[in-house]
């Protein structure tokens, strides 16, 4: 009988994280209790943060039964103190969480549960929930992640690393940070069928004969808006489409007639966009966070077979032969010009065998990198603990 899991992650739902993808696969043969986010940073004096903290503090402990439309297992909302700093605050936060969570775990009657956390701030709970082992899944370099209290989170992370029996990392850069004897590299997977199997074109995607360059993901500080604004202005013969929530609090783009911001879209609908635009974009700034990241959309872009233009970062290395890497506005515009010519040539060729062959070759690079395959490897590591 396999170990059950107590999982601390982000709030379940929205655009699924790697943790959500992996745990969903693991849930088919074990019981899961998913605890929604207990926080990575202390709140600021903003309306968004005040509302979020009020909700976390005043909400009743909610145990949500598994529903395939929400989560295929039970999810739990807890009253929390986000990222507590001092020893008293940490003690209170621990007591607050364990008092709410222990009755739920007892009722679930978990089998030799493993505590899995994607959040360093869970460190103080290790050893308090009758878990048999602790797994730390690290998908980001928290020392470089914007929007978190670095000193506080790193103190939690250092404690968590000592307590963890297994550390999983999503990039080779992160692998070098942790004790090698208990760290495993688990790169991201992809829902290959969703992004490779042909889907109908989204109704709100430009369809006037011009090529489209598209991106989906959060509009946050890690995108190079200076680069993008210049490229968009230099290429009026292209449409530029951005899908995702604006997390900046302001519009980072200039006023461009050929730019469309479509807001957030459900994950299962993203292929209706990325399969039908002519180039997918990864226009990141160069910083420590990006150098340590392995974006989920990279493999999803590859699965569509659509050309990709990206600024350089280490996670591109296995696929560099098929990705158009750019370091300047001029290089970006040159790649757009080349892709546009290729696209026009393919449109004039009714059979377009070369285009289909190119797409299949690109998609084949990651055909075996599914979330199911990643979960099989992960399952073996968990059962070996």
C-alpha positions as semicolon CSV with decimal commas, in nm:
position;residue;x (nm);y (nm);z (nm)
1;X;0,000;0,000;0,000
2;X;0,142;0,336;-0,105
3;X;0,210;0,632;0,123
4;X;-0,070;0,887;0,139
5;X;0,022;1,256;0,109
6;X;-0,041;1,573;0,308
7;X;0,033;1,844;0,051
8;X;0,103;2,211;0,121
9;X;0,091;2,410;-0,201
10;X;-0,070;2,715;-0,353
11;X;-0,447;2,754;-0,358
12;X;-0,579;2,476;-0,578
13;X;-0,723;2,589;-0,910
14;X;-0,643;2,857;-1,164
15;X;-0,351;2,790;-1,394
16;X;-0,213;2,461;-1,261
17;X;0,138;2,460;-1,118
18;X;0,383;2,173;-1,151
19;X;0,281;2,067;-0,800
20;X;-0,082;2,043;-0,908
21;X;0,008;1,841;-1,219
22;X;0,223;1,596;-1,021
23;X;-0,010;1,551;-0,725
24;X;-0,307;1,495;-0,953
25;X;-0,118;1,206;-1,116
26;X;-0,017;1,064;-0,777
27;X;-0,376;1,083;-0,650
28;X;-0,489;0,794;-0,869
29;X;-0,336;0,537;-0,632
30;X;-0,315;0,711;-0,293
31;X;-0,517;0,940;-0,069
32;X;-0,434;1,312;-0,081
33;X;-0,514;1,598;0,156
34;X;-0,429;1,927;-0,018
35;X;-0,381;2,231;0,209
36;X;-0,434;2,561;0,028
37;X;-0,164;2,827;0,058
38;X;-0,044;2,931;0,403
39;X;0,157;3,217;0,248
40;X;0,511;3,307;0,141
41;X;0,519;3,670;0,246
42;X;0,376;3,905;0,501
43;X;0,097;4,126;0,370
44;X;0,146;4,482;0,254
45;X;-0,090;4,775;0,304
46;X;-0,272;4,715;-0,023
47;X;-0,640;4,645;-0,077
48;X;-0,558;4,307;-0,236
49;X;-0,341;4,196;0,056
50;X;-0,581;4,325;0,323
51;X;-0,870;4,134;0,165
52;X;-0,660;3,818;0,134
53;X;-0,540;3,830;0,497
54;X;-0,891;3,901;0,625
55;X;-1,019;3,599;0,433
56;X;-0,740;3,376;0,568
57;X;-0,796;3,486;0,929
58;X;-1,176;3,496;0,940
59;X;-1,270;3,201;0,720
60;X;-1,383;2,885;0,889
61;X;-1,172;2,578;0,841
62;X;-1,318;2,433;0,524
63;X;-1,274;2,078;0,409
64;X;-1,380;2,053;0,046
65;X;-1,468;1,708;-0,078
66;X;-1,290;1,585;-0,386
67;X;-1,459;1,701;-0,706
68;X;-1,303;1,637;-1,044
69;X;-1,408;1,986;-1,155
70;X;-1,215;2,137;-0,861
71;X;-0,969;1,876;-0,737
72;X;-0,986;1,496;-0,745
73;X;-0,922;1,486;-0,367
74;X;-0,997;1,683;-0,053
75;X;-0,868;2,039;-0,027
76;X;-0,849;2,235;0,298
77;X;-0,860;2,607;0,375
78;X;-0,696;2,709;0,703
79;X;-0,677;3,022;0,916
80;X;-0,314;3,127;0,893
81;X;-0,054;3,390;0,977
82;X;0,133;3,435;0,647
83;X;0,514;3,391;0,667
84;X;0,550;3,456;1,043
85;X;0,879;3,622;1,142
86;X;0,951;3,612;1,515
87;X;0,951;3,301;1,737
88;X;0,621;3,390;1,903
89;X;0,445;3,449;1,571
90;X;0,587;3,122;1,437
91;X;0,469;2,932;1,746
92;X;0,120;3,081;1,721
93;X;0,103;3,004;1,348
94;X;0,207;2,643;1,407
95;X;-0,051;2,594;1,684
96;X;-0,321;2,758;1,473
97;X;-0,258;2,527;1,178
98;X;-0,213;2,201;1,368
99;X;-0,529;2,260;1,575
100;X;-0,732;2,292;1,255
101;X;-0,559;2,026;1,050
102;X;-0,512;1,736;1,292
103;X;-0,884;1,651;1,321
104;X;-0,910;1,645;0,941
105;X;-0,609;1,415;0,911
106;X;-0,742;1,187;1,185
107;X;-1,077;1,160;1,010
108;X;-0,903;1,077;0,680
109;X;-0,711;0,789;0,843
110;X;-0,410;0,834;0,614
111;X;-0,170;0,545;0,553
112;X;0,188;0,629;0,657
113;X;0,149;0,984;0,525
114;X;0,432;1,182;0,371
115;X;0,431;1,558;0,427
116;X;0,489;1,723;0,088
117;X;0,547;2,095;0,072
118;X;0,617;2,337;-0,209
119;X;0,635;2,621;0,045
120;X;0,937;2,677;0,273
121;X;0,707;2,833;0,533
122;X;0,581;2,484;0,624
123;X;0,914;2,407;0,797
124;X;0,781;2,459;1,151
125;X;0,508;2,198;1,095
126;X;0,751;1,915;1,020
127;X;0,715;1,646;1,286
128;X;0,380;1,779;1,409
129;X;0,140;1,597;1,177
130;X;0,237;1,233;1,238
131;X;0,402;1,214;0,898
132;X;0,656;0,942;0,825
133;X;0,876;1,150;0,592
134;X;0,909;1,504;0,459
135;X;0,943;1,596;0,090
136;X;1,038;1,948;-0,017
137;X;0,948;2,025;-0,378
138;X;1,137;2,337;-0,486
139;X;1,027;2,493;-0,813
140;X;1,173;2,841;-0,760
141;X;1,480;3,014;-0,623
142;X;1,312;3,180;-0,326
143;X;1,622;3,391;-0,259
144;X;1,554;3,566;-0,591
145;X;1,175;3,542;-0,612
146;X;1,010;3,882;-0,619
147;X;0,722;3,954;-0,385
148;X;0,837;3,737;-0,093
149;X;1,017;3,822;0,232
150;X;1,356;3,678;0,137
151;X;1,512;3,672;0,483
152;X;1,207;3,514;0,643
153;X;1,154;3,258;0,368
154;X;1,522;3,158;0,359
155;X;1,522;3,097;0,736
156;X;1,224;2,869;0,689
157;X;1,387;2,701;0,389
158;X;1,713;2,631;0,573
159;X;1,516;2,459;0,850
160;X;1,308;2,267;0,596
161;X;1,616;2,143;0,408
162;X;1,751;1,993;0,732
163;X;1,422;1,818;0,807
164;X;1,348;1,696;0,454
165;X;1,408;1,331;0,365
166;X;1,383;1,408;-0,007
167;X;1,429;1,736;-0,195
168;X;1,295;1,763;-0,549
169;X;1,405;2,046;-0,778
170;X;1,265;2,161;-1,111
171;X;1,589;2,289;-1,264
172;X;1,957;2,200;-1,269
173;X;2,039;2,544;-1,128
174;X;1,831;2,467;-0,819
175;X;1,990;2,122;-0,788
176;X;2,323;2,283;-0,702
177;X;2,171;2,464;-0,401
178;X;2,085;2,162;-0,190
179;X;2,256;1,858;-0,030
180;X;2,329;1,622;-0,318
181;X;2,273;1,306;-0,114
182;X;1,900;1,372;-0,076
183;X;1,820;1,589;-0,379
184;X;1,668;1,468;-0,705
185;X;1,621;1,660;-1,029
186;X;1,262;1,633;-1,152
187;X;1,212;1,850;-1,461
188;X;0,865;1,965;-1,556
189;X;0,633;1,754;-1,764
190;X;0,366;1,845;-2,016
191;X;0,009;1,753;-2,099
192;X;0,119;1,643;-2,444
193;X;-0,225;1,543;-2,571
194;X;-0,384;1,874;-2,471
195;X;-0,125;2,086;-2,650
196;X;-0,044;1,863;-2,947
197;X;-0,385;1,734;-3,050
198;X;-0,553;1,979;-3,289
199;X;-0,801;2,215;-3,125
200;X;-1,035;2,478;-3,276
201;X;-0,919;2,837;-3,298
202;X;-1,031;3,071;-3,019
203;X;-1,294;3,321;-3,130
204;X;-1,116;3,622;-2,977
205;X;-0,785;3,557;-3,153
206;X;-0,699;3,790;-3,442
207;X;-0,797;3,640;-3,777
208;X;-0,728;3,909;-4,037
209;X;-0,444;3,742;-4,226
210;X;-0,159;3,896;-4,025
211;X;0,077;3,667;-3,832
212;X;0,044;3,656;-3,454
213;X;0,313;3,643;-3,186
214;X;0,168;3,519;-2,858
215;X;0,248;3,470;-2,491
216;X;0,050;3,329;-2,201
217;X;0,137;3,361;-1,834
218;X;0,142;3,628;-1,568
219;X;0,225;3,981;-1,675
220;X;0,479;4,030;-1,400
221;X;0,820;4,186;-1,342
222;X;1,007;3,901;-1,512
223;X;0,899;3,999;-1,865
224;X;1,123;4,238;-2,059
225;X;0,876;4,516;-2,139
226;X;1,140;4,751;-2,276
227;X;1,233;4,487;-2,533
228;X;0,870;4,405;-2,607
229;X;0,756;4,764;-2,655
230;X;1,033;4,826;-2,907
231;X;0,969;4,500;-3,094
232;X;0,593;4,561;-3,109
233;X;0,651;4,914;-3,242
234;X;0,901;4,793;-3,504
235;X;0,672;4,521;-3,639
236;X;0,331;4,667;-3,727
237;X;0,278;4,379;-3,971
238;X;0,249;4,144;-3,670
239;X;-0,020;4,113;-3,406
240;X;0,103;4,062;-3,049
241;X;-0,126;3,878;-2,807
242;X;-0,074;3,842;-2,430
243;X;-0,288;3,612;-2,218
244;X;-0,269;3,624;-1,840
245;X;-0,328;3,827;-1,527
246;X;-0,157;4,163;-1,490
247;X;0,022;4,141;-1,153
248;X;0,200;4,476;-1,184
249;X;-0,081;4,712;-1,092
250;X;-0,023;4,917;-1,409
251;X;-0,011;4,864;-1,785
252;X;0,355;4,803;-1,881
253;X;0,289;4,840;-2,253
254;X;0,289;5,150;-2,468
255;X;-0,018;5,229;-2,678
256;X;0,016;4,986;-2,971
257;X;-0,253;4,927;-3,234
258;X;-0,116;4,577;-3,296
259;X;-0,128;4,466;-2,930
260;X;-0,408;4,275;-2,761
261;X;-0,429;4,188;-2,390
262;X;-0,685;3,910;-2,353
263;X;-0,673;3,860;-1,976
264;X;-0,675;3,519;-1,811
265;X;-0,793;3,201;-1,983
266;X;-0,852;2,852;-1,840
267;X;-0,552;2,622;-1,882
268;X;-0,746;2,372;-2,092
269;X;-0,824;2,645;-2,347
270;X;-0,468;2,773;-2,399
271;X;-0,397;2,539;-2,691
272;X;-0,681;2,709;-2,881
273;X;-0,450;3,010;-2,892
274;X;-0,096;2,869;-2,899
275;X;-0,174;2,625;-3,182
276;X;-0,309;2,905;-3,399
277;X;-0,059;3,186;-3,357
278;X;0,257;3,183;-3,566
279;X;0,519;3,218;-3,294
280;X;0,522;3,163;-2,918
281;X;0,718;3,406;-2,700
282;X;0,937;3,368;-2,390
283;X;1,056;3,731;-2,350
284;X;1,216;3,719;-2,005
285;X;1,455;3,957;-1,834
286;X;1,790;3,815;-1,725
287;X;1,793;3,775;-1,347
288;X;1,856;3,508;-1,083
289;X;1,493;3,401;-1,073
290;X;1,479;3,338;-1,448
291;X;1,817;3,165;-1,452
292;X;1,678;2,917;-1,197
293;X;1,336;2,875;-1,356
294;X;1,198;2,607;-1,585
295;X;0,870;2,753;-1,712
296;X;0,584;2,511;-1,769
297;X;0,491;2,688;-2,089
298;X;0,823;2,595;-2,253
299;X;0,721;2,230;-2,300
300;X;0,362;2,330;-2,378
301;X;0,487;2,561;-2,653
302;X;0,709;2,285;-2,790
303;X;0,420;2,038;-2,796
304;X;0,220;2,260;-3,032
305;X;0,502;2,258;-3,288
306;X;0,476;2,637;-3,321
307;X;0,808;2,827;-3,360
308;X;0,941;2,982;-3,039
309;X;1,132;3,307;-2,989
310;X;1,299;3,343;-2,650
311;X;1,553;3,545;-2,463
312;X;1,829;3,315;-2,330
313;X;1,804;3,125;-2,000
314;X;1,952;2,789;-1,890
315;X;1,638;2,574;-1,915
316;X;1,639;2,621;-2,293
317;X;1,959;2,416;-2,330
318;X;1,803;2,075;-2,419
319;X;1,593;2,237;-2,692
320;X;1,825;2,510;-2,821
321;X;1,839;2,358;-3,169
322;X;1,471;2,433;-3,227
323;X;1,429;2,764;-3,038
324;X;1,506;3,106;-3,187
325;X;1,712;3,274;-2,914
326;X;1,746;3,653;-2,930
327;X;1,953;3,907;-2,739
328;X;1,833;4,236;-2,887
329;X;1,544;4,416;-3,051
330;X;1,702;4,376;-3,395
331;X;1,756;4,002;-3,352
332;X;1,397;3,966;-3,234
333;X;1,264;4,154;-3,538
334;X;1,486;3,955;-3,774
335;X;1,351;3,628;-3,636
336;X;0,995;3,753;-3,676
337;X;1,070;3,842;-4,038
338;X;1,216;3,497;-4,108
339;X;0,922;3,320;-3,945
340;X;0,675;3,534;-4,137
341;X;0,837;3,443;-4,470
342;X;0,831;3,075;-4,376
343;X;0,468;3,100;-4,270
344;X;0,367;3,265;-4,599
345;X;0,553;3,002;-4,798
346;X;0,380;2,725;-4,605
347;X;0,039;2,888;-4,659
348;X;0,101;2,890;-5,033
349;X;0,178;2,518;-5,023
350;X;-0,152;2,337;-4,985
351;X;0,004;2,015;-4,857
352;X;0,266;2,195;-4,648
353;X;0,456;1,872;-4,580
354;X;0,768;2,057;-4,468
355;X;0,571;2,256;-4,212
356;X;0,404;1,946;-4,074
357;X;0,736;1,763;-4,058
358;X;0,899;2,055;-3,874
359;X;0,615;2,070;-3,623
360;X;0,628;1,697;-3,556
361;X;1,006;1,705;-3,512
362;X;0,975;1,985;-3,258
363;X;0,693;1,815;-3,068
364;X;0,881;1,484;-3,067
365;X;1,149;1,642;-2,847
366;X;0,914;1,633;-2,550
367;X;0,664;1,360;-2,645
368;X;0,788;1,134;-2,365
369;X;0,813;1,413;-2,106
370;X;0,453;1,382;-1,991
371;X;0,330;1,443;-1,639
372;X;0,244;1,072;-1,625
373;X;0,608;0,983;-1,693
374;X;0,732;1,233;-1,434
375;X;0,488;1,095;-1,178
376;X;0,607;0,738;-1,236
377;X;0,963;0,839;-1,150
378;X;0,841;1,041;-0,854
379;X;0,631;0,752;-0,727
380;X;0,939;0,528;-0,722
381;X;1,134;0,784;-0,516
382;X;0,848;0,824;-0,268
383;X;0,806;0,451;-0,214
384;X;1,182;0,415;-0,162
385;X;1,178;0,651;0,137
